[in-house]
Amino acid sequence: MRWGRFAGYAMLWAYAAVALAPIVVMLLNSLRPNTEVLSEPLRLPATLDFSSYATAWSEASFSSYVRNSLVVTISAVALDVAVSLPAAYVLGRYRLRAGGMLTAYFLAGLMLPVRLGILPVFYLLGTLNLVDSRLGLVLVYASSGVPFSVFIMAAFFRGLPRELQDAARIDGAGELRIFSRVMVPLVKPAIATVVVFRFVPLWNDFFFPLVLMRTTGRYTLPVGLTQFFGEFQTNWSALFAGLVIAALPLIVLFVVATKQIVEGLTAGMGR
């Protein structure tokens, strides 16, 4: 038993080392002059040089790419959660005649990739004059995430004791107050799980910004990185600095929300 546990821990540490190695190389090379990166890419930096970050942030317009990604991703996730919470509450807490059909409808949204409908989406946004618009990108992202968010949060709402609702009604609370003051605080782990699992793919998405955006100043980080590769392809130190900047918000998000993510996943497994 002890040897089995040791082997399990050894495999986990080996996997962590393999997964973290590219990140460590990226971080170290971002702190070295470009000449050192070209000559000895795997060597530790002799001195820490932060000039590559200034180059990436100002000369490569990374500041605008980061701003666009933050605005689009945060707005899309917030709109997704705002729309999904009431729908998940109704599906999880009430018995509806059409409840099975609604559940199947949301499940269909999970099974059909939104990229298959790129032509109708593009023509719809073109009709609404939302092509090359951050608002159009936000609406596409938010709507594509609703099925997943409803499915996750409805499972949490369904597992809450019904006595809580009954006690709140006896105290004179209306349905809106029960939803906002009693039920929503109890599903915070589910909300945190949805936020993280939606934030990461939207932050890293390359497809929709490439198709829907036309103006360079409105590009998000993944598309902006392609411009960076073309113009600064010989400045590897600045390129690594740009990659570190792109990964930093995701690292901060996971560090801040780790507790809520674990609570959400374990609570979902318990149900």
MIDOSE-1310 file (N, C-alpha, C; in nm, 2 decimals, decimal comma, always signed):
residues 271
mrwg	+0,08/-0,12/+0,00/+0,00/+0,00/+0,00/+0,09/+0,13/+0,00; +0,20/+0,12/+0,09/+0,28/+0,23/+0,09/+0,36/+0,26/-0,04; +0,40/+0,14/-0,10/+0,47/+0,16/-0,23/+0,37/+0,21/-0,34; +0,25/+0,17/-0,33/+0,15/+0,22/-0,43/+0,13/+0,37/-0,42
rfag	+0,12/+0,41/-0,29/+0,10/+0,56/-0,27/+0,23/+0,63/-0,32; +0,34/+0,58/-0,29/+0,47/+0,64/-0,33/+0,47/+0,65/-0,48; +0,43/+0,54/-0,55/+0,43/+0,55/-0,70/+0,33/+0,65/-0,75; +0,22/+0,66/-0,69/+0,12/+0,76/-0,73/+0,17/+0,90/-0,72
yaml	+0,23/+0,93/-0,60/+0,29/+1,06/-0,58/+0,40/+1,09/-0,68; +0,49/+0,99/-0,71/+0,60/+1,01/-0,80/+0,54/+1,04/-0,94; +0,44/+0,97/-0,98/+0,38/+1,00/-1,11/+0,32/+1,14/-1,12; +0,26/+1,18/-1,01/+0,20/+1,32/-1,01/+0,31/+1,42/-1,01
waya	+0,42/+1,40/-0,94/+0,53/+1,50/-0,94/+0,59/+1,50/-1,08; +0,61/+1,39/-1,14/+0,67/+1,38/-1,27/+0,58/+1,45/-1,37; +0,45/+1,43/-1,36/+0,36/+1,50/-1,46/+0,37/+1,65/-1,43; +0,37/+1,70/-1,31/+0,38/+1,84/-1,28/+0,51/+1,90/-1,33
aval	+0,62/+1,82/-1,32/+0,75/+1,87/-1,37/+0,74/+1,89/-1,52; +0,69/+1,79/-1,59/+0,68/+1,80/-1,74/+0,58/+1,91/-1,78; +0,47/+1,93/-1,71/+0,38/+2,04/-1,74/+0,43/+2,18/-1,71; +0,51/+2,19/-1,61/+0,56/+2,32/-1,57/+0,69/+2,36/-1,64
apiv	+0,76/+2,26/-1,70/+0,89/+2,29/-1,76/+0,88/+2,40/-1,87; +0,78/+2,39/-1,97/+0,77/+2,49/-2,07/+0,74/+2,63/-2,01; +0,66/+2,64/-1,90/+0,63/+2,77/-1,84/+0,76/+2,83/-1,78; +0,84/+2,74/-1,71/+0,96/+2,79/-1,65/+1,06/+2,84/-1,75
vmll	+1,07/+2,77/-1,86/+1,16/+2,81/-1,97/+1,11/+2,94/-2,03; +0,98/+2,96/-2,05/+0,92/+3,08/-2,10/+0,95/+3,20/-2,01; +0,93/+3,18/-1,88/+0,95/+3,28/-1,78/+1,10/+3,32/-1,77; +1,19/+3,23/-1,77/+1,33/+3,26/-1,76/+1,38/+3,33/-1,88
nslr	+1,34/+3,28/-2,00/+1,39/+3,35/-2,13/+1,33/+3,49/-2,14; +1,22/+3,52/-2,08/+1,16/+3,65/-2,09/+1,24/+3,75/-2,01; +1,33/+3,70/-1,92/+1,41/+3,78/-1,83/+1,55/+3,79/-1,88; +1,58/+3,75/-2,00/+1,72/+3,75/-2,05/+1,73/+3,83/-2,18
pnte	+1,84/+3,89/-2,21/+1,86/+3,96/-2,34/+1,84/+3,86/-2,45; +1,80/+3,92/-2,57/+1,77/+3,83/-2,68/+1,89/+3,76/-2,73; +2,01/+3,82/-2,72/+2,13/+3,75/-2,76/+2,16/+3,62/-2,68; +2,13/+3,63/-2,55/+2,15/+3,51/-2,47/+2,05/+3,40/-2,50
vlse	+1,92/+3,44/-2,53/+1,82/+3,35/-2,56/+1,86/+3,27/-2,69; +1,91/+3,34/-2,79/+1,95/+3,28/-2,92/+2,07/+3,19/-2,90; +2,16/+3,22/-2,82/+2,29/+3,14/-2,80/+2,27/+3,02/-2,71; +2,20/+3,04/-2,59/+2,18/+2,94/-2,50/+2,04/+2,94/-2,44
plrl	+1,94/+2,89/-2,51/+1,80/+2,91/-2,47/+1,77/+2,84/-2,34; +1,84/+2,74/-2,29/+1,80/+2,66/-2,17/+1,89/+2,70/-2,05; +1,97/+2,81/-2,06/+2,05/+2,85/-1,95/+1,98/+2,94/-1,86; +2,02/+2,94/-1,73/+1,96/+3,03/-1,64/+2,01/+3,17/-1,67
patl	+1,93/+3,28/-1,65/+1,97/+3,41/-1,68/+2,08/+3,46/-1,58; +2,19/+3,52/-1,64/+2,30/+3,57/-1,56/+2,25/+3,69/-1,48; +2,17/+3,78/-1,54/+2,11/+3,90/-1,48/+1,96/+3,91/-1,52; +1,88/+3,96/-1,44/+1,74/+3,98/-1,47/+1,72/+4,10/-1,55
dfss	+1,67/+4,09/-1,67/+1,64/+4,20/-1,77/+1,50/+4,21/-1,80; +1,43/+4,32/-1,75/+1,29/+4,33/-1,77/+1,25/+4,42/-1,89; +1,35/+4,46/-1,97/+1,32/+4,55/-2,08/+1,23/+4,48/-2,19; +1,23/+4,35/-2,19/+1,15/+4,28/-2,29/+1,00/+4,30/-2,26
yata	+0,97/+4,31/-2,13/+0,83/+4,34/-2,10/+0,78/+4,48/-2,14; +0,87/+4,58/-2,13/+0,84/+4,71/-2,18/+0,82/+4,71/-2,33; +0,91/+4,64/-2,40/+0,89/+4,63/-2,54/+0,76/+4,56/-2,58; +0,73/+4,45/-2,52/+0,60/+4,38/-2,55/+0,48/+4,47/-2,52
wsea	+0,49/+4,54/-2,41/+0,37/+4,62/-2,36/+0,34/+4,74/-2,45; +0,45/+4,81/-2,49/+0,43/+4,94/-2,56/+0,45/+4,92/-2,71; +0,57/+4,87/-2,75/+0,59/+4,87/-2,89/+0,51/+4,77/-2,97; +0,47/+4,66/-2,90/+0,40/+4,56/-2,97/+0,25/+4,57/-2,95
sfss	+0,20/+4,68/-2,88/+0,06/+4,71/-2,86/-0,01/+4,60/-2,77; +0,07/+4,54/-2,68/+0,01/+4,44/-2,60/-0,09/+4,50/-2,50; -0,07/+4,62/-2,47/-0,16/+4,68/-2,37/-0,30/+4,69/-2,43; -0,32/+4,72/-2,56/-0,45/+4,72/-2,62/-0,51/+4,58/-2,63
yvrn	-0,42/+4,48/-2,66/-0,47/+4,34/-2,67/-0,52/+4,29/-2,54; -0,44/+4,32/-2,43/-0,48/+4,28/-2,30/-0,61/+4,35/-2,26; -0,63/+4,47/-2,28/-0,75/+4,55/-2,25/-0,87/+4,49/-2,32; -0,85/+4,46/-2,45/-0,96/+4,40/-2,53/-1,00/+4,27/-2,47
slvv	-0,90/+4,18/-2,44/-0,93/+4,05/-2,39/-1,00/+4,06/-2,26; -0,96/+4,15/-2,17/-1,02/+4,16/-2,04/-1,17/+4,21/-2,05; -1,19/+4,31/-2,13/-1,33/+4,36/-2,15/-1,42/+4,26/-2,21; -1,37/+4,19/-2,32/-1,46/+4,09/-2,38/-1,48/+3,97/-2,29
tisa	-1,38/+3,92/-2,23/-1,39/+3,79/-2,15/-1,48/+3,82/-2,03; -1,44/+3,92/-1,95/-1,52/+3,95/-1,83/-1,66/+3,98/-1,86; -1,69/+4,06/-1,96/-1,83/+4,09/-2,00/-1,91/+3,97/-2,04; -1,84/+3,88/-2,12/-1,91/+3,76/-2,17/-1,94/+3,67/-2,05
vald	-1,85/+3,65/-1,96/-1,87/+3,56/-1,85/-1,98/+3,62/-1,76; -1,97/+3,75/-1,73/-2,07/+3,81/-1,64/-2,21/+3,80/-1,71; -2,23/+3,82/-1,84/-2,36/+3,81/-1,90/-2,40/+3,66/-1,90; -2,31/+3,57/-1,93/-2,34/+3,43/-1,93/-2,40/+3,39/-1,79
vavs	-2,33/+3,42/-1,68/-2,38/+3,39/-1,55/-2,51/+3,46/-1,52; -2,53/+3,58/-1,55/-2,65/+3,66/-1,53/-2,77/+3,59/-1,60; -2,75/+3,54/-1,72/-2,86/+3,48/-1,79/-2,89/+3,34/-1,74; -2,78/+3,26/-1,71/-2,79/+3,12/-1,67/-2,84/+3,10/-1,53
lpaa	-2,81/+3,19/-1,44/-2,86/+3,17/-1,30/-3,01/+3,15/-1,29; -3,09/+3,25/-1,34/-3,24/+3,23/-1,33/-3,29/+3,10/-1,40; -3,23/+3,08/-1,52/-3,28/+2,96/-1,59/-3,24/+2,83/-1,52; -3,12/+2,82/-1,46/-3,08/+2,71/-1,38/-3,17/+2,69/-1,26
yvlg	-3,20/+2,80/-1,20/-3,28/+2,80/-1,07/-3,42/+2,74/-1,10; -3,48/+2,79/-1,21/-3,62/+2,74/-1,25/-3,61/+2,59/-1,28; -3,51/+2,55/-1,36/-3,50/+2,41/-1,40/-3,46/+2,32/-1,28; -3,39/+2,37/-1,19/-3,34/+2,29/-1,08/-3,44/+2,28/-0,96
ryrl	-3,53/+2,38/-0,95/-3,61/+2,39/-0,83/-3,76/+2,37/-0,85; -3,80/+2,37/-0,98/-3,95/+2,36/-1,01/-3,97/+2,25/-1,10; -4,09/+2,19/-1,09/-4,13/+2,08/-1,18/-4,22/+2,14/-1,29; -4,17/+2,14/-1,41/-4,23/+2,21/-1,52/-4,28/+2,10/-1,62
ragg	-4,39/+2,12/-1,68/-4,44/+2,03/-1,78/-4,34/+2,01/-1,90; -4,28/+2,13/-1,93/-4,18/+2,13/-2,04/-4,04/+2,12/-1,99; -4,02/+2,08/-1,86/-3,89/+2,07/-1,80/-3,80/+1,97/-1,88; -3,85/+1,86/-1,92/-3,77/+1,76/-1,99/-3,72/+1,82/-2,13
mlta	-3,82/+1,89/-2,19/-3,78/+1,94/-2,32/-3,68/+2,05/-2,31; -3,69/+2,14/-2,21/-3,60/+2,24/-2,19/-3,46/+2,19/-2,15; -3,46/+2,08/-2,07/-3,33/+2,02/-2,04/-3,26/+1,96/-2,16; -3,34/+1,89/-2,25/-3,29/+1,84/-2,37/-3,24/+1,95/-2,46
yfla	-3,31/+2,06/-2,46/-3,27/+2,18/-2,54/-3,13/+2,23/-2,50; -3,11/+2,24/-2,37/-2,98/+2,29/-2,33/-2,87/+2,18/-2,35; -2,91/+2,06/-2,33/-2,81/+1,95/-2,36/-2,77/+1,95/-2,51; -2,86/+1,98/-2,60/-2,83/+1,99/-2,74/-2,73/+2,10/-2,76
glml	-2,74/+2,21/-2,69/-2,64/+2,32/-2,70/-2,50/+2,27/-2,66; -2,49/+2,17/-2,57/-2,36/+2,12/-2,53/-2,31/+2,03/-2,63; -2,39/+1,96/-2,70/-2,34/+1,86/-2,80/-2,31/+1,91/-2,93; -2,37/+2,03/-2,97/-2,34/+2,09/-3,10/-2,24/+2,20/-3,08
pvrl	-2,12/+2,19/-3,14/-2,02/+2,30/-3,13/-2,07/+2,43/-3,20; -2,05/+2,54/-3,13/-2,10/+2,66/-3,19/-2,03/+2,70/-3,31; -1,91/+2,65/-3,33/-1,83/+2,68/-3,45/-1,89/+2,63/-3,58; -1,98/+2,53/-3,56/-2,05/+2,48/-3,68/-2,15/+2,58/-3,74
gilp	-2,19/+2,67/-3,66/-2,28/+2,77/-3,71/-2,22/+2,91/-3,73; -2,09/+2,91/-3,77/-2,02/+3,03/-3,79/-2,08/+3,12/-3,90; -2,13/+3,05/-4,01/-2,19/+3,13/-4,12/-2,31/+3,21/-4,07; -2,41/+3,13/-4,02/-2,53/+3,21/-3,97/-2,50/+3,31/-3,86
vfyl	-2,40/+3,28/-3,77/-2,36/+3,38/-3,67/-2,30/+3,50/-3,74; -2,22/+3,48/-3,84/-2,15/+3,59/-3,91/-2,26/+3,68/-3,98; -2,35/+3,62/-4,05/-2,45/+3,69/-4,12/-2,54/+3,77/-4,03; -2,58/+3,70/-3,91/-2,66/+3,77/-3,81/-2,60/+3,89/-3,76
lgtl	-2,47/+3,88/-3,72/-2,40/+3,99/-3,67/-2,38/+4,10/-3,77; -2,36/+4,06/-3,90/-2,35/+4,16/-4,01/-2,48/+4,24/-4,02; -2,59/+4,17/-4,01/-2,72/+4,23/-4,02/-2,74/+4,34/-3,91; -2,69/+4,30/-3,79/-2,70/+4,39/-3,67/-2,59/+4,49/-3,66
nlvd	-2,50/+4,49/-3,76/-2,38/+4,58/-3,76/-2,29/+4,56/-3,64; -2,27/+4,43/-3,61/-2,19/+4,40/-3,49/-2,07/+4,32/-3,53; -2,04/+4,31/-3,66/-1,91/+4,25/-3,70/-1,80/+4,36/-3,68; -1,69/+4,31/-3,64/-1,58/+4,40/-3,59/-1,62/+4,49/-3,47
srlg	-1,69/+4,43/-3,38/-1,74/+4,49/-3,26/-1,72/+4,41/-3,14; -1,67/+4,47/-3,04/-1,65/+4,39/-2,91/-1,78/+4,34/-2,86; -1,89/+4,42/-2,87/-2,02/+4,38/-2,83/-2,07/+4,25/-2,90; -2,04/+4,25/-3,03/-2,08/+4,12/-3,10/-2,01/+4,00/-3,05
lvlv	-1,88/+4,02/-3,02/-1,80/+3,91/-2,97/-1,85/+3,87/-2,83; -1,88/+3,96/-2,75/-1,93/+3,93/-2,62/-2,06/+3,85/-2,63; -2,15/+3,89/-2,71/-2,28/+3,82/-2,73/-2,26/+3,68/-2,78; -2,17/+3,66/-2,87/-2,14/+3,52/-2,92/-2,09/+3,44/-2,81
yass	-1,99/+3,49/-2,74/-1,93/+3,41/-2,63/-2,03/+3,38/-2,52; -2,11/+3,48/-2,48/-2,20/+3,46/-2,37/-2,31/+3,36/-2,40; -2,36/+3,37/-2,52/-2,47/+3,28/-2,57/-2,42/+3,14/-2,58; -2,29/+3,12/-2,63/-2,24/+2,99/-2,65/-2,21/+2,92/-2,52
gvpf	-2,20/+2,99/-2,41/-2,17/+2,93/-2,28/-2,29/+2,90/-2,19; -2,41/+2,95/-2,23/-2,53/+2,93/-2,15/-2,56/+2,79/-2,13; -2,56/+2,70/-2,23/-2,60/+2,56/-2,20/-2,51/+2,49/-2,09; -2,38/+2,51/-2,10/-2,29/+2,45/-2,00/-2,32/+2,51/-1,86
svfi	-2,34/+2,64/-1,85/-2,36/+2,71/-1,73/-2,49/+2,66/-1,66; -2,59/+2,66/-1,74/-2,72/+2,61/-1,69/-2,72/+2,47/-1,64; -2,65/+2,38/-1,72/-2,64/+2,24/-1,68/-2,57/+2,23/-1,55; -2,46/+2,30/-1,53/-2,38/+2,29/-1,40/-2,46/+2,34/-1,28
maaf	-2,51/+2,47/-1,30/-2,58/+2,53/-1,18/-2,71/+2,47/-1,15; -2,78/+2,42/-1,25/-2,91/+2,35/-1,22/-2,89/+2,23/-1,13; -2,78/+2,16/-1,15/-2,75/+2,04/-1,07/-2,72/+2,08/-0,93; -2,66/+2,20/-0,90/-2,64/+2,25/-0,77/-2,77/+2,29/-0,71
frgl	-2,85/+2,36/-0,78/-2,98/+2,41/-0,73/-3,07/+2,29/-0,69; -3,06/+2,18/-0,77/-3,15/+2,07/-0,75/-3,11/+1,99/-0,62; -2,98/+2,01/-0,58/-2,94/+1,94/-0,46/-2,96/+2,01/-0,33; -3,01/+2,14/-0,34/-3,04/+2,21/-0,21/-3,16/+2,17/-0,14
prel	-3,17/+2,17/-0,01/-3,29/+2,12/+0,06/-3,41/+2,21/+0,03; -3,52/+2,15/+0,01/-3,64/+2,22/-0,02/-3,69/+2,30/+0,10; -3,65/+2,25/+0,22/-3,70/+2,32/+0,34/-3,65/+2,46/+0,35; -3,54/+2,49/+0,29/-3,49/+2,63/+0,28/-3,59/+2,72/+0,21
qdaa	-3,64/+2,68/+0,10/-3,74/+2,76/+0,03/-3,87/+2,77/+0,11; -3,91/+2,66/+0,17/-4,04/+2,67/+0,25/-4,02/+2,76/+0,37; -3,91/+2,76/+0,44/-3,89/+2,84/+0,55/-3,88/+2,99/+0,51; -3,83/+3,02/+0,40/-3,82/+3,16/+0,35/-3,96/+3,21/+0,32
ridg	-4,05/+3,12/+0,26/-4,18/+3,16/+0,22/-4,26/+3,18/+0,35; -4,24/+3,10/+0,45/-4,31/+3,12/+0,58/-4,28/+3,26/+0,64; -4,15/+3,30/+0,62/-4,11/+3,43/+0,67/-4,15/+3,54/+0,59; -4,23/+3,51/+0,48/-4,28/+3,62/+0,40/-4,20/+3,66/+0,28
agel	-4,10/+3,59/+0,25/-4,01/+3,62/+0,13/-4,08/+3,58/+0,00; -4,07/+3,67/-0,10/-4,12/+3,64/-0,23/-4,02/+3,55/-0,31; -4,06/+3,51/-0,43/-3,98/+3,42/-0,51/-3,84/+3,49/-0,55; -3,85/+3,62/-0,58/-3,73/+3,69/-0,62/-3,63/+3,70/-0,51
rifs	-3,68/+3,73/-0,39/-3,60/+3,74/-0,27/-3,54/+3,60/-0,23; -3,62/+3,50/-0,24/-3,57/+3,36/-0,21/-3,46/+3,33/-0,31; -3,47/+3,36/-0,43/-3,37/+3,34/-0,53/-3,24/+3,41/-0,50; -3,25/+3,54/-0,48/-3,13/+3,63/-0,47/-3,07/+3,62/-0,33
rvmv	-3,15/+3,61/-0,22/-3,09/+3,61/-0,09/-3,07/+3,48/-0,03; -3,14/+3,37/-0,07/-3,12/+3,24/-0,01/-3,05/+3,14/-0,10; -3,10/+3,13/-0,22/-3,04/+3,03/-0,31/-2,91/+3,06/-0,37; -2,90/+3,18/-0,43/-2,77/+3,22/-0,50/-2,65/+3,21/-0,41
plvk	-2,66/+3,26/-0,28/-2,54/+3,25/-0,20/-2,50/+3,10/-0,17; -2,59/+3,01/-0,18/-2,56/+2,87/-0,15/-2,49/+2,80/-0,27; -2,50/+2,86/-0,39/-2,44/+2,80/-0,51/-2,32/+2,88/-0,55; -2,25/+2,95/-0,46/-2,13/+3,02/-0,50/-2,02/+2,93/-0,55
paia	-2,00/+2,81/-0,50/-1,90/+2,72/-0,56/-1,93/+2,68/-0,70; -2,06/+2,67/-0,74/-2,10/+2,64/-0,87/-2,07/+2,76/-0,96; -2,10/+2,88/-0,91/-2,08/+3,00/-0,99/-1,93/+3,02/-1,02; -1,85/+2,99/-0,91/-1,70/+3,00/-0,93/-1,65/+2,90/-1,03
tvvv	-1,71/+2,78/-1,03/-1,67/+2,68/-1,12/-1,70/+2,72/-1,27; -1,82/+2,77/-1,28/-1,86/+2,82/-1,42/-1,77/+2,93/-1,46; -1,74/+3,03/-1,38/-1,66/+3,14/-1,41/-1,53/+3,09/-1,46; -1,46/+3,01/-1,39/-1,33/+2,96/-1,43/-1,33/+2,88/-1,56
frfv	-1,43/+2,79/-1,57/-1,43/+2,70/-1,68/-1,48/+2,77/-1,81; -1,54/+2,89/-1,79/-1,58/+2,97/-1,91/-1,47/+3,07/-1,94; -1,41/+3,13/-1,84/-1,31/+3,23/-1,86/-1,19/+3,18/-1,94; -1,14/+3,06/-1,90/-1,02/+3,01/-1,97/-1,03/+2,99/-2,12
plwn	-1,14/+2,92/-2,17/-1,15/+2,90/-2,31/-1,17/+3,03/-2,39; -1,25/+3,12/-2,32/-1,27/+3,25/-2,39/-1,15/+3,33/-2,40; -1,07/+3,33/-2,29/-0,94/+3,41/-2,29/-0,85/+3,35/-2,40; -0,85/+3,22/-2,42/-0,76/+3,16/-2,52/-0,82/+3,15/-2,66
dfff	-0,94/+3,19/-2,68/-1,01/+3,16/-2,81/-0,94/+3,24/-2,92; -0,91/+3,17/-3,03/-0,85/+3,24/-3,14/-0,95/+3,25/-3,26; -1,05/+3,15/-3,27/-1,13/+3,14/-3,38/-1,22/+3,26/-3,41; -1,31/+3,29/-3,31/-1,41/+3,40/-3,33/-1,35/+3,54/-3,34
plvl	-1,25/+3,58/-3,26/-1,18/+3,71/-3,29/-1,12/+3,71/-3,43; -1,07/+3,60/-3,48/-1,01/+3,60/-3,61/-1,11/+3,63/-3,72; -1,23/+3,56/-3,70/-1,33/+3,57/-3,80/-1,41/+3,70/-3,79; -1,44/+3,75/-3,67/-1,53/+3,86/-3,65/-1,47/+3,99/-3,64
mrtt	-1,34/+4,00/-3,62/-1,27/+4,13/-3,60/-1,19/+4,16/-3,73; -1,19/+4,29/-3,76/-1,13/+4,34/-3,88/-1,02/+4,45/-3,84; -1,04/+4,52/-3,73/-0,95/+4,63/-3,69/-0,85/+4,57/-3,60; -0,72/+4,61/-3,62/-0,61/+4,55/-3,54/-0,62/+4,60/-3,40
gryt	-0,67/+4,72/-3,38/-0,68/+4,78/-3,24/-0,79/+4,71/-3,16; -0,87/+4,63/-3,22/-0,98/+4,55/-3,15/-0,94/+4,41/-3,13; -0,83/+4,36/-3,17/-0,79/+4,22/-3,16/-0,78/+4,19/-3,01; -0,81/+4,06/-2,98/-0,78/+4,01/-2,84/-0,64/+3,95/-2,84
lpvg	-0,60/+3,90/-2,73/-0,46/+3,85/-2,71/-0,42/+3,74/-2,81; -0,51/+3,63/-2,83/-0,46/+3,52/-2,91/-0,43/+3,57/-3,06; -0,52/+3,66/-3,11/-0,50/+3,71/-3,25/-0,39/+3,81/-3,25; -0,38/+3,89/-3,14/-0,27/+3,99/-3,13/-0,13/+3,92/-3,13
ltqf	-0,13/+3,80/-3,07/+0,00/+3,73/-3,07/+0,05/+3,69/-3,21; -0,04/+3,67/-3,30/+0,00/+3,64/-3,44/+0,07/+3,76/-3,50; +0,02/+3,88/-3,47/+0,08/+4,00/-3,52/+0,22/+4,02/-3,45; +0,23/+3,98/-3,33/+0,35/+3,99/-3,26/+0,46/+3,89/-3,32
fgef	+0,42/+3,77/-3,35/+0,51/+3,68/-3,42/+0,56/+3,73/-3,55; +0,48/+3,79/-3,63/+0,53/+3,84/-3,75/+0,62/+3,96/-3,75; +0,59/+4,05/-3,66/+0,67/+4,17/-3,65/+0,80/+4,16/-3,56; +0,79/+4,08/-3,46/+0,90/+4,06/-3,37/+0,96/+3,92/-3,37
qtnw	+0,96/+3,86/-3,48/+1,00/+3,72/-3,49/+1,14/+3,69/-3,45; +1,23/+3,79/-3,46/+1,37/+3,77/-3,42/+1,39/+3,81/-3,27; +1,30/+3,88/-3,21/+1,32/+3,92/-3,07/+1,25/+3,82/-2,98; +1,32/+3,71/-2,96/+1,25/+3,60/-2,88/+1,23/+3,64/-2,74
salf	+1,31/+3,72/-2,68/+1,30/+3,76/-2,54/+1,17/+3,84/-2,52; +1,14/+3,93/-2,62/+1,01/+4,00/-2,61/+0,89/+3,91/-2,64; +0,91/+3,81/-2,73/+0,81/+3,72/-2,75/+0,77/+3,64/-2,63; +0,87/+3,59/-2,56/+0,85/+3,52/-2,43/+0,78/+3,61/-2,33
aglv	+0,82/+3,73/-2,33/+0,76/+3,83/-2,23/+0,61/+3,84/-2,27; +0,58/+3,85/-2,39/+0,44/+3,86/-2,43/+0,36/+3,74/-2,39; +0,42/+3,62/-2,41/+0,35/+3,50/-2,37/+0,32/+3,49/-2,22; +0,42/+3,54/-2,14/+0,40/+3,55/-1,99/+0,29/+3,64/-1,96
iaal	+0,28/+3,76/-2,02/+0,17/+3,85/-2,00/+0,04/+3,79/-2,03; +0,03/+3,71/-2,14/-0,09/+3,65/-2,18/-0,14/+3,54/-2,08; -0,04/+3,47/-2,02/-0,07/+3,36/-1,92/-0,10/+3,41/-1,78; -0,05/+3,53/-1,75/-0,06/+3,58/-1,61/-0,20/+3,59/-1,56
pliv	-0,30/+3,64/-1,63/-0,44/+3,65/-1,58/-0,50/+3,51/-1,54; -0,46/+3,41/-1,62/-0,51/+3,28/-1,60/-0,45/+3,22/-1,47; -0,32/+3,24/-1,45/-0,26/+3,20/-1,33/-0,32/+3,26/-1,20; -0,34/+3,40/-1,21/-0,40/+3,47/-1,10/-0,54/+3,42/-1,07
lfvv	-0,62/+3,39/-1,18/-0,75/+3,34/-1,16/-0,75/+3,21/-1,09; -0,67/+3,12/-1,13/-0,66/+2,99/-1,06/-0,62/+3,00/-0,92; -0,52/+3,08/-0,89/-0,47/+3,10/-0,75/-0,58/+3,15/-0,66; -0,65/+3,25/-0,71/-0,76/+3,32/-0,63/-0,88/+3,22/-0,61
atkq	-0,91/+3,15/-0,72/-1,04/+3,07/-0,71/-1,02/+2,92/-0,69; -0,90/+2,88/-0,64/-0,87/+2,74/-0,62/-0,97/+2,68/-0,52; -0,99/+2,75/-0,41/-1,07/+2,69/-0,30/-1,21/+2,67/-0,35; -1,27/+2,77/-0,42/-1,40/+2,76/-0,48/-1,42/+2,66/-0,58
iveg	-1,31/+2,64/-0,66/-1,31/+2,54/-0,77/-1,32/+2,40/-0,71; -1,24/+2,38/-0,60/-1,24/+2,24/-0,54/-1,37/+2,22/-0,47; -1,43/+2,32/-0,40/-1,56/+2,30/-0,34/-1,66/+2,27/-0,44; -1,66/+2,34/-0,55/-1,76/+2,32/-0,66/-1,75/+2,18/-0,72
ltag	-1,63/+2,14/-0,75/-1,61/+2,00/-0,81/-1,65/+1,89/-0,71; -1,61/+1,90/-0,59/-1,64/+1,80/-0,49/-1,79/+1,80/-0,46; -1,85/+1,91/-0,45/-1,99/+1,92/-0,42/-2,07/+1,86/-0,54; -2,02/+1,89/-0,66/-2,09/+1,83/-0,78/-2,07/+1,68/-0,79
mgr	-1,95/+1,63/-0,74/-1,93/+1,48/-0,74/-2,02/+1,42/-0,63; -2,05/+1,49/-0,53/-2,13/+1,44/-0,42/-2,28/+1,42/-0,47; -2,32/+1,50/-0,56/-2,45/+1,49/-0,61/-2,46/+1,39/-0,72
